[in-house]
Structure formats: structure tokens, C-alpha cells
Amino acid sequence: MEQEKTSRNRVIIRTSMIGILVNLFLAGFKAAVGLLSHSIAVTLDAVNNLSDALSSVITIVGTKLASKQPDREHPLGHGRIEYLSALLVSAIVLYAGATSLVESIKKIIWPEKASYSMVSLVIIAVAIPTKLILGSYVSAKGRQADSGALEASGADARFDAILSASVLASALVYLASGLSLEAYVGAVIAVVIIKAGLEMMTETLDDILGRRADPEISQKIKQLISEEPEVRGAYDLFINNYGPGREYASVHVELRDTMSVEEVDILTRRIEAKVYNATGVVLTGVGVYSYNTKDDLAGEIRNQVQELVLSHNWALQLHGFYVDTKEKKLRFDVVFSFDIPMKEGLRILLDETERAFPEYAVQITPDVDLTD
């Protein structure tokens, strides 16, 4: 796993360095052409290349900081710094779009006569495939390395290519008919860039705030655990994300009520190693539910309670069921959907269960639908 993380960081840094070099090269040429031709669109295109280079610098710095070893203040590492760097890149994309929109509107209100030379048109034409290739390459590497910052940089590069293409098209129209469209086209492209920047920012904020775990990973972990012969089911899987490739989880397993502490200890350690080797997710805790094996009446009560609970479509699952028929105590967990307030659902189930089993003290633990 550590080798994979090291390899991932190398991919991100190498890709970002390529992006910096290409964007600095393009920015220099476009800035010179834009100033000489008095074209605001070409000049803004050069600024966009500089913003792309800055995005790559931020990505490198974020990757370096995120790879720092855990310390006393951050015992689970610094991986979430990558999300902050992706957020900054998204902000740069958003700022570039907003700036382009403002300048395009100014150009519409106070137009300036543009002059295009053959050199400027050739440079713009060359920039289009260059940025498309760079954008596709960076985005592909971003998906490969699971780097939001790289994916955002790649998307920004593709938008630059679109902006350059619009500038070239506007220039050709202007030369052919004398009609200047670049300000209007620039405004439209700027709106598209702003929309993309907002989407990138929202995506990154979801990672920072915490989103539902990947269903594929969740199901795989539960399957790996349930394959153990002693385990009747895996529940309450909770995955915390501390950056790409840095996931810590806890889970409950349902075991027979005759297992010894030693047997449980051996089993949970085996489960932790198995899950980590297969998925890279660190199980920080494995809780235990016991199920009745010594009382036939307990099985009958479980069937009745399960039928009662699952008759409600907002009650998704019942687990962790245990009943003490001698002490008259009954407990179980219920996974509630988001279709009903948890307090209301809990009150309904508690009332119905107590009416069905008035001689029992009932304890219901509510769970949230985290993974399914």
C-alpha cells in the first residue's frame, strides 16, 4: 500500500510539472501576441495559461504536504490537504471564468478594434490541440491517481482549448466579414467556465464535508467479512475518509452467543488483516453483536419482531437482535431511511414492539443508512 501511495504521488507531481512547462510556454507566446494585436481575448487566454500553471504548482504543494507522516496534532495523517488543494484549483478556475466574463462584457460595452496577424492566428491554432492533448492527459492521470486537483486542472486545460478555438473562429469571422464576435463568444465561454468551476468546487466540498461511502467498496468489505464461517452478518459499516487512499472504518459483526473472548479476538484480527489487504481500508474497530443459539423461543420472537419492523418501508434492516427470555429483555438495531425523522420512526417501532411484547423491556438502537 505504501508503494502504491508513493507511486501515486510521483504520477501527480510528474504530470503537474509537465502542465507547468506547457502552460508557461503557451502563456508567454499568447501574451506577446495579445499585446501586439490589441486583442483582449488572446491576452485573457494567456492569463488562463498562467492560472493553469499556478493550479499545477498548488497540486504539487498539496501532494507534498498530504504525504507528510502523521504527527501528534494529526495522528491520522495530512491526506485531506489534497482536498484543500483541489478546492483552491477550483477557485482559480472560477476566478478565471469570472475575470473573462467581466473583461468580455467591458469589451462589448466599449469595443476596441482588433488586428490579427498570420503569426497570431498560427499560434492560437497550435495552442488548441496542445491544450486538448494536455487536458486529456492530465485528466486521465487524475482519474488514475484519484486526484481531484489533477482532474480539475485537466478540465481547465480543455476549457482553455475551447476558449482558444472560439478566439480563432471569431478572428476568422472578423477577417472575412469585419464582424467582431470575440467579446460575445468570450462571454459565453466564460459562463461555461464559471459553471464548471462551481461544479468542481461543489464536488470537492462534498469530499471535505463527508459523503456516502463508495457502495462497491462497502459491499466488498461486507462480503469479505461475511465469508468468515463464524460471522452471520456484517453491519453498521462506517468509513471515514482522510484523503485519497486513506480510509478508516468500523463495523459490527454478528456472532453466536457461545463464542469465547479468545475466539472473537482471533477472528477480528483476521478480519482486519483480510480487509486491509484486499481494499486498503483500515478497520479501526470491530464491534460484536451476539445472536441466540440456546433458546428456541428467542428465534420465534426474532421472527415476529422482524416481521413487525420490516412492515414499514422506512425501516431498511434489523440486526443485532438478542433476547433474554429469563430476564425479559429484548434489544435490536434498526437502520432507518431518510424518508422519516429518526425520532418518529423510533417512537413508532418502540410503541408497536412494547404492545406486542408487553412483558419485555425493549431497547431499540437507531442506525443511519450510511452505505446501502
Secondary structure, DSSP 8 states (H G I E B T S, - for coil): -HHHHHHHHHHHHHHHHHHHHHHHHHHHHHHHHHHHHT-HHHHHHHHHHHHHHHHHHHHHHHHHHHTS---SS-TT-STTHHHHHHHHHHHHHHHHHHHHHHHHHHHHHS-------HHHHHHHHHHHHHHHHHHHHHHHHHHHHT-HHHHHHHHHHHHHHHHHHHHHHHHHHHHHH----HHHHHHHHHHHHHHHHHHHHHHHHHHHH-----HHHHHHHHHHHHTSTT-SEEEEEEEEESSTT-EEEEEEEEEETT--HHHHHHHHHHHHHHHHHHH--EEEEEEEEEE--S-HHHHHHHHHHHHHHTTSTTEEEEEEEEEETTTTEEEEEEEE-TTS-HHHHHHHHHHHHHHH-TTSEEEEEEEE----
